[in-house]
Amino acid sequence: MRLILTSVILTFAVVSAKPQYEQREDASTSEWKPPGPDDFRGPCPMLNTLANHGFLPRDGRNITEHNAVYALSNALNFNATFAAQMWAAGVVVNPEPNATFFTLEQLSRHNVLEHDASLSRSDAFFGSNIAFNETIFNETRKFWTAPTVDMDMLANAKLARQVESRAFNPTYTFTQKAEGFSRGEVSSFVVMFGDMEAGTANRSLVEFFFENEKLPAELGWVKPAVTLENADIRKIDDMLVKALTLLTDSGTAPAASRRDPHFGV
């Protein structure tokens, strides 16, 4: 199964019916508090955002399966089975054997889930891979050239970040697993802040989310009304994969007997 959406950086799967969880008193898509000096945050802006809204523990420490399912179900309308699988993929960042929780800070362990060429964070080689980096984000969003960001714009920004990272980071690493997570992060903009049929995202909502680590309710955003289906996720990822190619032909393979004169005899 393709790795997509890691904005929240983790794995989508086929989902089933969602159980109800009691709403926490301080959890709201419209109520937000910045992290305190002793609170943990990590390189994933969505999980940081859920902690800032109180859906995850505000200190960013005790991300258990129950806490993750509660947060993703209530804040973003994820199915419980789907959310539990996301948590299971994330708990690997806790180095303790048989860990039953992880912290947001542990997500910064380099090349476990976190990877080079982030859209909004510095590569670990250059310093903090946790804090939002405005310079890097400005480099990303300069490719978003319209109020509605389409797949080509999203793909251009992703490719540019990889080229920049590979050119200047002597320890640049980008595995196939990282590619899956990276595509997921990009696809999440469409899933959470856009139109899945058109494969587009609202630039204002995405920018607000990144810059504030806050759900853009004050800009009119509401959590998705319909739970995502696996076919929808595949469709978005397929759109992105197509947009990521730099070839402009039809993709039809030439006949075996035909030679390109550029390759000689």
Backbone as CSV, one residue per row, in Angstrom:
resi,resn,N_x,N_y,N_z,CA_x,CA_y,CA_z,C_x,C_y,C_z
1,MET,0.845,-1.191,0.000,0.000,0.000,0.000,0.876,1.234,0.000
2,ARG,0.495,2.232,-0.799,1.302,3.431,-0.878,1.307,4.150,0.459
3,LEU,2.456,4.758,0.762,2.555,5.589,1.958,2.151,6.998,1.590
4,ILE,1.047,7.474,2.161,0.632,8.828,1.886,0.095,9.463,3.151
5,LEU,-0.027,10.781,3.109,-0.487,11.603,4.230,0.466,11.504,5.417
6,THR,1.353,11.953,5.571,2.077,12.041,6.797,2.085,13.358,7.245
7,SER,1.417,14.373,6.286,1.317,15.442,7.253,1.172,15.184,8.401
8,VAL,0.377,13.754,8.097,0.779,13.445,9.457,1.929,12.480,9.452
9,ILE,2.518,12.245,8.369,3.696,11.433,8.096,3.493,9.949,8.303
10,LEU,2.188,9.402,8.239,2.015,7.988,8.519,1.177,7.321,7.435
11,THR,0.601,6.110,7.682,0.058,5.266,6.626,-1.457,5.255,6.600
12,PHE,-2.038,5.437,5.417,-3.466,5.266,5.227,-3.789,3.793,5.018
13,ALA,-5.014,3.404,5.360,-5.435,2.025,5.139,-6.948,1.995,4.956
14,VAL,-7.466,0.839,4.530,-8.906,0.651,4.471,-9.456,0.726,5.889
15,VAL,-10.592,1.387,6.074,-11.066,1.679,7.410,-12.440,1.070,7.648
16,SER,-12.816,1.023,8.928,-14.113,0.487,9.303,-14.848,1.489,10.174
17,ALA,-15.939,1.069,10.826,-16.770,2.010,11.567,-16.023,2.630,12.739
18,LYS,-16.324,3.894,13.032,-15.610,4.658,14.044,-16.362,4.676,15.362
19,PRO,-15.759,4.207,16.476,-16.413,4.326,17.766,-16.387,5.764,18.253
20,GLN,-17.238,6.098,19.192,-17.288,7.454,19.717,-16.368,7.573,20.942
21,TYR,-15.713,8.725,21.041,-14.853,9.015,22.185,-15.392,10.254,22.869
22,GLU,-15.335,10.248,24.177,-15.827,11.389,24.939,-14.987,12.628,24.621
23,GLN,-15.660,13.730,24.337,-14.950,14.963,23.984,-14.218,15.510,25.195
24,ARG,-12.935,15.799,25.031,-12.180,16.420,26.118,-12.638,17.851,26.297
25,GLU,-12.631,18.285,27.528,-13.183,19.589,27.856,-12.450,20.722,27.152
26,ASP,-11.129,20.558,26.971,-10.351,21.659,26.408,-9.988,21.448,24.946
27,ALA,-10.613,20.468,24.282,-10.287,20.172,22.886,-11.329,20.796,21.961
28,SER,-10.860,21.595,21.020,-11.768,22.268,20.102,-11.013,22.697,18.858
29,THR,-11.672,22.600,17.707,-11.041,23.075,16.478,-10.944,24.597,16.444
30,SER,-11.692,25.275,17.300,-11.659,26.742,17.320,-10.863,27.312,18.492
31,GLU,-10.588,26.485,19.519,-9.813,26.946,20.673,-8.366,26.482,20.527
32,TRP,-7.428,27.365,20.770,-6.015,27.083,20.506,-5.146,27.762,21.559
33,LYS,-4.102,27.044,21.988,-3.124,27.610,22.907,-1.728,27.265,22.394
34,PRO,-0.801,28.204,22.434,0.574,27.888,22.010,1.232,26.965,23.023
35,PRO,2.239,26.221,22.601,2.928,25.340,23.558,3.681,26.142,24.612
36,GLY,3.746,25.586,25.819,4.509,26.207,26.884,5.983,25.850,26.783
37,PRO,6.805,26.436,27.622,8.259,26.227,27.533,8.699,24.798,27.795
38,ASP,7.897,24.029,28.514,8.263,22.643,28.818,7.503,21.626,27.967
39,ASP,6.718,22.106,27.020,5.942,21.199,26.172,6.792,20.706,25.007
40,PHE,6.560,19.453,24.623,7.266,18.873,23.474,6.486,19.163,22.186
41,ARG,7.242,19.464,21.142,6.699,19.523,19.796,7.695,18.845,18.862
42,GLY,7.259,18.524,17.642,8.113,17.781,16.721,8.075,18.354,15.323
43,PRO,8.564,17.602,14.342,8.632,18.092,12.970,7.320,17.971,12.199
44,CYS,6.305,17.335,12.772,5.029,17.151,12.081,4.073,18.277,12.456
45,PRO,3.779,19.187,11.539,2.916,20.314,11.896,1.501,19.898,12.281
46,MET,0.977,18.818,11.704,-0.386,18.426,12.047,-0.482,17.901,13.469
47,LEU,0.446,17.049,13.882,0.395,16.554,15.256,0.662,17.679,16.252
48,ASN,1.571,18.584,15.925,1.766,19.759,16.774,0.465,20.542,16.902
49,THR,-0.227,20.700,15.783,-1.484,21.447,15.777,-2.532,20.778,16.658
50,LEU,-2.622,19.453,16.584,-3.612,18.751,17.403,-3.304,18.884,18.891
51,ALA,-2.021,18.971,19.239,-1.655,19.225,20.636,-2.000,20.665,21.026
52,ASN,-1.773,21.608,20.126,-2.100,23.009,20.425,-3.593,23.219,20.631
53,HIS,-4.413,22.378,19.989,-5.866,22.472,20.155,-6.385,21.584,21.282
54,GLY,-5.510,20.800,21.913,-5.923,19.981,23.040,-6.476,18.621,22.663
55,PHE,-6.464,18.256,21.391,-6.929,16.924,21.013,-5.894,15.861,21.387
56,LEU,-4.625,16.179,21.244,-3.526,15.390,21.807,-3.095,16.038,23.121
57,PRO,-2.405,15.297,23.997,-1.919,15.921,25.226,-1.134,17.203,24.913
58,ARG,-1.477,18.282,25.587,-0.869,19.569,25.274,0.635,19.594,25.519
59,ASP,1.126,18.718,26.399,2.571,18.696,26.628,3.314,17.887,25.573
60,GLY,2.588,17.212,24.686,3.210,16.475,23.593,3.943,15.220,24.005
61,ARG,3.619,14.689,25.185,4.406,13.580,25.713,3.758,12.204,25.573
62,ASN,2.519,12.063,25.920,1.925,10.733,26.070,1.015,10.414,24.885
63,ILE,1.618,10.163,23.719,0.828,9.868,22.526,0.578,8.361,22.487
64,THR,-0.425,7.931,23.221,-0.828,6.523,23.232,-1.759,6.259,22.056
65,GLU,-2.067,4.989,21.836,-3.001,4.660,20.770,-4.356,5.307,21.018
66,HIS,-4.828,5.233,22.263,-6.121,5.832,22.580,-6.104,7.333,22.315
67,ASN,-5.038,8.011,22.739,-4.946,9.458,22.533,-4.913,9.812,21.051
68,ALA,-4.186,9.028,20.269,-4.090,9.300,18.832,-5.427,9.081,18.139
69,VAL,-6.091,7.983,18.476,-7.389,7.698,17.863,-8.395,8.774,18.233
70,TYR,-8.400,9.175,19.491,-9.300,10.248,19.930,-9.057,11.518,19.118
71,ALA,-7.788,11.925,19.009,-7.453,13.179,18.350,-7.816,13.163,16.875
72,LEU,-7.403,12.117,16.170,-7.634,12.070,14.734,-9.111,11.883,14.397
73,SER,-9.832,11.161,15.256,-11.259,10.956,15.024,-12.048,12.240,15.245
74,ASN,-11.784,12.910,16.357,-12.592,14.063,16.725,-12.199,15.343,16.000
75,ALA,-10.913,15.521,15.767,-10.465,16.757,15.123,-10.558,16.694,13.608
76,LEU,-10.262,15.514,13.023,-10.125,15.434,11.568,-11.067,14.431,10.920
77,ASN,-11.900,13.773,11.715,-12.878,12.805,11.219,-12.221,11.600,10.551
78,PHE,-11.110,11.134,11.116,-10.500,9.895,10.655,-11.222,8.727,11.291
79,ASN,-11.299,7.650,10.570,-11.861,6.427,11.119,-10.918,5.855,12.181
80,ALA,-11.464,5.196,13.194,-10.663,4.715,14.319,-9.628,3.675,13.888
81,THR,-10.005,2.764,12.994,-9.051,1.752,12.531,-7.891,2.406,11.792
82,PHE,-8.215,3.334,10.955,-7.237,4.104,10.211,-6.304,4.847,11.158
83,ALA,-6.870,5.534,12.161,-6.074,6.296,13.122,-5.163,5.383,13.936
84,ALA,-5.664,4.209,14.311,-4.847,3.272,15.087,-3.650,2.789,14.273
85,GLN,-3.834,2.580,12.991,-2.717,2.155,12.155,-1.693,3.273,12.009
86,MET,-2.154,4.506,11.954,-1.229,5.632,11.917,-0.387,5.672,13.193
87,TRP,-1.046,5.475,14.340,-0.307,5.460,15.606,0.711,4.327,15.613
88,ALA,0.335,3.156,15.148,1.244,2.009,15.143,2.476,2.278,14.288
89,ALA,2.295,3.007,13.190,3.441,3.366,12.366,4.321,4.392,13.065
90,GLY,3.718,5.250,13.874,4.478,6.309,14.533,5.212,5.886,15.782
91,VAL,4.718,4.871,16.493,5.308,4.501,17.778,6.729,3.964,17.619
92,VAL,7.137,3.645,16.387,8.499,3.150,16.161,9.554,4.204,16.494
93,VAL,9.165,5.462,16.609,10.159,6.492,16.942,10.583,6.414,18.404
94,ASN,9.800,5.727,19.239,10.191,5.527,20.635,11.164,4.347,20.687
95,PRO,12.428,4.582,21.091,13.418,3.505,21.056,13.224,2.424,22.111
96,GLU,12.316,2.645,23.067,12.098,1.635,24.089,11.426,0.397,23.491
97,PRO,11.853,-0.813,23.898,11.204,-2.031,23.392,9.732,-2.080,23.785
98,ASN,8.899,-2.496,22.862,7.468,-2.661,23.118,6.817,-1.384,23.659
99,ALA,7.231,-0.263,23.109,6.709,1.026,23.570,5.203,1.111,23.338
100,THR,4.515,1.757,24.254,3.076,1.957,24.138,2.716,3.429,23.966
101,PHE,3.732,4.259,23.762,3.499,5.688,23.542,4.713,6.256,22.818
102,PHE,4.560,7.446,22.281,5.710,8.206,21.814,5.468,9.672,22.129
103,THR,6.502,10.469,22.047,6.376,11.904,22.240,6.531,12.604,20.895
104,LEU,6.017,13.807,20.811,6.155,14.562,19.563,7.622,14.840,19.257
105,GLU,8.419,15.046,20.282,9.845,15.310,20.068,10.547,14.098,19.465
106,GLN,10.133,12.885,19.849,10.775,11.680,19.310,10.570,11.536,17.812
107,LEU,9.581,12.195,17.262,9.370,12.152,15.820,10.517,12.804,15.056
108,SER,11.371,13.550,15.745,12.496,14.213,15.080,13.686,13.285,14.865
109,ARG,13.610,12.037,15.320,14.714,11.102,15.074,14.943,10.972,13.579
110,HIS,16.119,11.351,13.151,16.383,11.513,11.726,16.368,10.176,10.986
111,ASN,15.686,10.182,9.858,15.601,9.020,8.960,14.884,7.822,9.579
112,VAL,14.084,8.068,10.611,13.153,7.038,11.068,11.825,7.288,10.339
113,LEU,11.127,8.348,10.721,10.014,8.857,9.921,10.372,10.219,9.320
114,GLU,11.014,11.060,10.122,11.471,12.375,9.651,12.515,12.186,8.564
115,HIS,12.548,13.099,7.593,13.452,12.940,6.452,13.953,14.290,5.959
116,ASP,14.988,14.268,5.130,15.501,15.474,4.493,14.476,16.024,3.509
117,ALA,14.718,17.272,3.083,13.892,17.941,2.069,12.468,18.195,2.550
118,SER,12.310,18.515,3.830,11.007,18.904,4.352,10.542,20.186,3.671
119,LEU,9.247,20.358,3.603,8.680,21.576,3.024,8.737,22.761,3.972
120,SER,8.990,22.496,5.263,8.924,23.599,6.237,9.961,23.507,7.354
121,ARG,10.835,22.497,7.302,11.843,22.311,8.338,13.229,22.208,7.711
122,SER,14.226,22.560,8.486,15.598,22.401,8.042,15.987,20.936,8.037
123,ASP,16.893,20.546,7.130,17.497,19.221,7.214,18.237,19.099,8.537
124,ALA,18.250,17.921,9.124,18.898,17.717,10.416,20.378,18.105,10.382
125,PHE,21.028,17.955,9.250,22.448,18.301,9.135,22.700,19.768,9.466
126,PHE,21.743,20.626,9.159,21.940,22.066,9.325,21.463,22.596,10.676
127,GLY,20.832,21.762,11.485,20.358,22.239,12.784,19.032,21.614,13.156
128,SER,18.158,22.401,13.780,16.890,21.888,14.268,15.991,21.443,13.121
129,ASN,15.529,20.206,13.207,14.543,19.718,12.242,13.139,19.720,12.856
130,ILE,12.996,20.408,13.984,11.712,20.494,14.672,11.022,21.821,14.388
131,ALA,11.751,22.919,14.540,11.148,24.237,14.455,10.748,24.597,13.029
132,PHE,9.625,25.259,12.907,9.208,25.812,11.623,10.279,26.765,11.123
133,ASN,10.680,26.613,9.849,11.721,27.439,9.241,11.070,28.294,8.154
134,GLU,10.931,29.581,8.440,10.223,30.466,7.519,10.927,30.582,6.173
135,THR,12.257,30.583,6.185,13.009,30.694,4.933,12.720,29.507,4.022
136,ILE,12.748,28.318,4.593,12.466,27.121,3.801,11.018,27.120,3.328
137,PHE,10.106,27.491,4.190,8.703,27.498,3.781,8.455,28.515,2.677
138,ASN,9.137,29.651,2.731,8.994,30.631,1.657,9.504,30.075,0.328
139,GLU,10.557,29.268,0.384,11.045,28.608,-0.827,10.018,27.623,-1.364
140,THR,9.306,26.966,-0.457,8.271,26.013,-0.867,7.105,26.717,-1.524
141,ARG,6.579,27.733,-0.853,5.328,28.316,-1.330,5.498,29.260,-2.516
142,LYS,6.711,29.580,-2.895,6.872,30.407,-4.092,6.419,29.658,-5.340
143,PHE,6.310,28.330,-5.241,5.814,27.534,-6.358,4.293,27.454,-6.371
144,TRP,3.658,27.921,-5.295,2.197,27.947,-5.245,1.748,29.279,-5.805
145,THR,1.524,29.339,-7.083,1.407,30.605,-7.792,-0.036,31.066,-8.007
146,ALA,-0.984,30.456,-7.334,-2.386,30.863,-7.453,-3.090,30.590,-6.128
147,PRO,-4.226,31.248,-5.888,-4.968,30.997,-4.640,-5.402,29.550,-4.481
148,THR,-5.663,28.869,-5.582,-5.956,27.440,-5.558,-4.737,26.705,-6.087
149,VAL,-4.133,25.899,-5.241,-2.888,25.212,-5.583,-3.225,23.878,-6.228
150,ASP,-2.717,23.660,-7.445,-2.999,22.402,-8.120,-1.845,21.418,-7.946
151,MET,-2.005,20.241,-8.515,-1.023,19.183,-8.322,0.341,19.536,-8.908
152,ASP,0.352,20.240,-10.021,1.634,20.626,-10.603,2.402,21.558,-9.664
153,MET,1.705,22.491,-9.032,2.360,23.401,-8.091,2.891,22.644,-6.878
154,LEU,2.087,21.725,-6.368,2.521,20.926,-5.225,3.734,20.079,-5.592
155,ALA,3.692,19.478,-6.776,4.813,18.651,-7.225,6.069,19.493,-7.430
156,ASN,5.925,20.672,-8.019,7.080,21.538,-8.242,7.772,21.897,-6.931
157,ALA,6.985,22.216,-5.913,7.558,22.575,-4.620,8.296,21.398,-3.991
158,LYS,7.709,20.228,-4.070,8.353,19.027,-3.514,9.666,18.729,-4.230
159,LEU,9.651,18.741,-5.549,10.867,18.458,-6.316,11.952,19.494,-6.035
160,ALA,11.565,20.747,-5.942,12.550,21.800,-5.691,13.225,21.629,-4.340
161,ARG,12.471,21.233,-3.333,13.060,21.016,-2.014,14.058,19.860,-2.047
162,GLN,13.758,18.827,-2.813,14.700,17.703,-2.910,15.971,18.115,-3.643
163,VAL,15.834,18.874,-4.704,17.018,19.338,-5.431,17.877,20.237,-4.541
164,GLU,17.242,21.146,-3.817,17.968,22.041,-2.914,18.699,21.248,-1.841
165,SER,18.022,20.286,-1.264,18.633,19.490,-0.206,19.803,18.674,-0.738
166,ARG,19.604,18.028,-1.871,20.678,17.200,-2.421,21.888,18.042,-2.829
167,ALA,21.647,19.265,-3.279,22.732,20.121,-3.747,23.616,20.629,-2.607
168,PHE,23.015,20.862,-1.433,23.757,21.545,-0.380,23.936,20.753,0.913
169,ASN,23.234,19.644,1.069,23.369,18.828,2.275,24.301,17.654,1.968
170,PRO,25.512,17.632,2.540,26.459,16.550,2.224,26.016,15.183,2.730
171,THR,25.031,15.148,3.621,24.538,13.869,4.127,23.133,13.567,3.606
172,TYR,22.747,14.230,2.531,21.403,14.064,1.972,21.047,12.585,1.835
173,THR,19.886,12.230,2.391,19.364,10.868,2.320,17.878,10.950,2.000
174,PHE,17.448,10.184,1.004,16.033,10.197,0.641,15.683,8.824,0.082
175,THR,15.239,7.952,0.959,14.941,6.574,0.595,13.548,6.465,-0.023
176,GLN,13.234,5.269,-0.500,11.897,5.024,-1.028,10.848,5.235,0.068
177,LYS,11.180,4.862,1.300,10.256,5.102,2.411,10.039,6.596,2.611
178,ALA,11.117,7.374,2.549,10.995,8.818,2.684,10.135,9.403,1.571
179,GLU,10.286,8.862,0.367,9.462,9.329,-0.745,7.983,9.103,-0.460
180,GLY,7.652,7.952,0.111,6.262,7.692,0.454,5.730,8.679,1.465
181,PHE,6.515,8.933,2.516,6.082,9.899,3.529,5.988,11.308,2.936
182,SER,6.960,11.662,2.093,6.957,12.986,1.485,5.722,13.188,0.615
183,ARG,5.387,12.202,-0.184,4.182,12.310,-0.996,2.943,12.410,-0.110
184,GLY,2.947,11.685,0.993,1.823,11.752,1.904,1.639,13.130,2.495
185,GLU,2.749,13.768,2.841,2.681,15.116,3.401,2.080,16.085,2.392
186,VAL,2.506,15.962,1.145,1.979,16.838,0.102,0.504,16.533,-0.156
187,SER,0.158,15.261,-0.232,-1.225,14.873,-0.485,-2.162,15.338,0.622
188,SER,-1.637,15.451,1.830,-2.486,15.838,2.960,-3.076,17.228,2.786
189,PHE,-2.407,18.105,2.027,-2.960,19.443,1.800,-4.286,19.350,1.062
190,VAL,-4.349,18.426,0.103,-5.582,18.234,-0.654,-6.630,17.568,0.226
191,VAL,-6.212,16.583,1.013,-7.141,15.837,1.862,-7.805,16.745,2.891
192,MET,-7.010,17.579,3.554,-7.533,18.365,4.670,-8.000,19.764,4.268
193,PHE,-7.409,20.318,3.225,-7.668,21.733,2.932,-8.044,21.976,1.467
194,GLY,-8.601,20.977,0.814,-8.862,21.176,-0.603,-9.998,20.351,-1.152
195,ASP,-9.898,20.077,-2.446,-10.921,19.378,-3.206,-10.302,18.085,-3.733
196,MET,-10.737,16.957,-3.210,-10.130,15.687,-3.604,-10.493,15.286,-5.025
197,GLU,-11.630,15.727,-5.516,-11.989,15.416,-6.897,-11.094,16.169,-7.866
198,ALA,-10.860,17.445,-7.583,-10.041,18.267,-8.475,-8.552,18.092,-8.216
199,GLY,-8.192,17.580,-7.042,-6.785,17.466,-6.687,-6.149,18.812,-6.419
200,THR,-6.873,19.689,-5.727,-6.381,21.029,-5.439,-6.479,21.326,-3.952
201,ALA,-5.764,22.368,-3.527,-5.792,22.800,-2.135,-5.946,24.309,-2.071
202,ASN,-6.543,24.790,-1.002,-6.704,26.218,-0.758,-5.407,26.757,-0.159
203,ARG,-4.712,27.598,-0.915,-3.407,28.074,-0.481,-3.479,28.816,0.858
204,SER,-4.491,29.642,1.054,-4.603,30.415,2.289,-4.728,29.509,3.510
205,LEU,-5.507,28.439,3.377,-5.679,27.515,4.497,-4.378,26.784,4.803
206,VAL,-3.674,26.335,3.753,-2.417,25.607,3.952,-1.368,26.515,4.587
207,GLU,-1.250,27.738,4.092,-0.268,28.671,4.642,-0.571,28.998,6.104
208,PHE,-1.831,29.244,6.412,-2.231,29.541,7.790,-1.868,28.388,8.715
209,PHE,-2.162,27.178,8.267,-1.869,25.982,9.053,-0.378,25.864,9.348
210,PHE,0.464,26.002,8.334,1.902,25.878,8.531,2.451,26.983,9.438
211,GLU,2.050,28.205,9.189,2.635,29.344,9.888,2.219,29.413,11.348
212,ASN,1.040,28.888,11.658,0.515,29.012,13.028,0.412,27.695,13.776
213,GLU,0.540,26.557,13.074,0.263,25.242,13.657,-1.079,25.293,14.386
214,LYS,-2.054,25.678,13.591,-3.411,25.927,14.084,-4.389,25.550,12.983
215,LEU,-5.484,24.901,13.336,-6.514,24.601,12.354,-7.174,25.906,11.908
216,PRO,-7.361,26.112,10.612,-7.808,27.419,10.112,-9.312,27.644,10.209
217,ALA,-9.880,27.347,11.376,-11.320,27.508,11.554,-11.740,28.957,11.361
218,GLU,-10.893,29.885,11.764,-11.262,31.296,11.646,-11.285,31.763,10.196
219,LEU,-10.734,30.953,9.290,-10.806,31.260,7.865,-11.938,30.505,7.181
220,GLY,-12.743,29.818,7.978,-13.894,29.115,7.431,-13.724,27.613,7.286
221,TRP,-12.559,27.081,7.669,-12.339,25.636,7.555,-13.185,24.888,8.577
222,VAL,-13.717,23.746,8.168,-14.373,22.806,9.077,-13.805,21.433,8.790
223,LYS,-13.851,20.559,9.775,-13.305,19.215,9.566,-14.115,18.490,8.500
224,PRO,-13.469,17.588,7.759,-14.186,16.881,6.691,-15.430,16.194,7.210
225,ALA,-16.479,16.276,6.419,-17.751,15.680,6.822,-17.816,14.195,6.521
226,VAL,-17.003,13.731,5.576,-17.058,12.343,5.133,-15.720,11.674,5.400
227,THR,-15.774,10.465,5.925,-14.557,9.699,6.165,-13.918,9.302,4.844
228,LEU,-12.604,9.391,4.769,-11.899,9.066,3.529,-11.956,7.573,3.236
229,GLU,-12.084,7.229,1.958,-12.026,5.847,1.511,-10.655,5.572,0.888
230,ASN,-10.243,4.325,0.894,-8.944,3.959,0.351,-8.814,4.363,-1.122
231,ALA,-9.902,4.232,-1.876,-9.873,4.589,-3.292,-9.594,6.085,-3.468
232,ASP,-10.123,6.910,-2.560,-9.862,8.348,-2.628,-8.388,8.642,-2.416
233,ILE,-7.786,7.941,-1.446,-6.374,8.155,-1.140,-5.509,7.758,-2.329
234,ARG,-5.809,6.605,-2.921,-5.055,6.158,-4.091,-5.177,7.163,-5.231
235,LYS,-6.364,7.706,-5.396,-6.592,8.651,-6.481,-5.721,9.896,-6.319
236,ILE,-5.629,10.416,-5.105,-4.819,11.612,-4.876,-3.346,11.304,-5.086
237,ASP,-2.895,10.167,-4.563,-1.498,9.797,-4.735,-1.172,9.593,-6.210
238,ASP,-2.073,8.981,-6.965,-1.847,8.794,-8.391,-1.726,10.144,-9.108
239,MET,-2.549,11.094,-8.708,-2.454,12.436,-9.292,-1.077,13.044,-9.034
240,LEU,-0.604,12.889,-7.812,0.682,13.479,-7.454,1.827,12.787,-8.175
241,VAL,1.783,11.464,-8.237,2.834,10.721,-8.945,2.914,11.175,-10.402
242,LYS,1.784,11.354,-11.029,1.766,11.815,-12.415,2.360,13.214,-12.522
243,ALA,2.028,14.079,-11.577,2.518,15.455,-11.623,4.018,15.543,-11.355
244,LEU,4.568,14.563,-10.649,5.986,14.599,-10.287,6.916,14.269,-11.447
245,THR,6.399,13.674,-12.519,7.276,13.380,-13.644,7.614,14.657,-14.392
246,LEU,8.852,14.756,-14.867,9.288,15.910,-15.646,9.237,15.651,-17.144
247,LEU,8.745,14.483,-17.541,8.583,14.165,-18.951,7.310,14.822,-19.488
248,THR,7.327,15.208,-20.728,6.171,15.883,-21.322,5.536,15.110,-22.460
249,ASP,6.075,13.927,-22.801,5.475,13.166,-23.888,4.310,12.341,-23.368
250,SER,3.735,11.546,-24.276,2.547,10.775,-23.905,2.862,9.577,-23.033
251,GLY,4.156,9.231,-22.955,4.542,8.064,-22.180,4.477,6.779,-22.957
252,THR,4.116,6.849,-24.248,4.049,5.638,-25.066,5.447,5.175,-25.426
253,ALA,5.758,3.916,-25.150,7.099,3.391,-25.426,7.306,3.272,-26.928
254,PRO,8.501,3.636,-27.435,8.770,3.493,-28.863,8.908,2.033,-29.250
255,ALA,8.765,1.747,-30.535,8.933,0.377,-31.020,10.351,-0.083,-30.758
256,ALA,10.504,-1.384,-30.511,11.815,-1.912,-30.140,12.843,-1.705,-31.237
257,SER,12.408,-1.675,-32.489,13.348,-1.546,-33.600,13.749,-0.107,-33.873
258,ARG,13.057,0.860,-33.235,13.314,2.264,-33.502,14.446,2.758,-32.604
259,ARG,15.426,3.432,-33.166,16.551,3.954,-32.379,16.489,5.475,-32.341
260,ASP,16.817,5.999,-31.211,16.938,7.447,-31.081,18.299,7.839,-31.614
261,PRO,18.381,8.732,-32.625,19.665,9.083,-33.197,20.615,9.734,-32.210
262,HIS,20.081,10.267,-31.101,20.958,10.876,-30.106,21.845,9.828,-29.420
263,PHE,21.458,8.570,-29.479,22.225,7.516,-28.811,23.204,6.833,-29.767
264,GLY,23.307,7.311,-31.015,24.277,6.763,-31.940,23.812,5.456,-32.544
265,VAL,24.739,4.765,-33.195,24.429,3.527,-33.906,24.289,2.391,-32.906
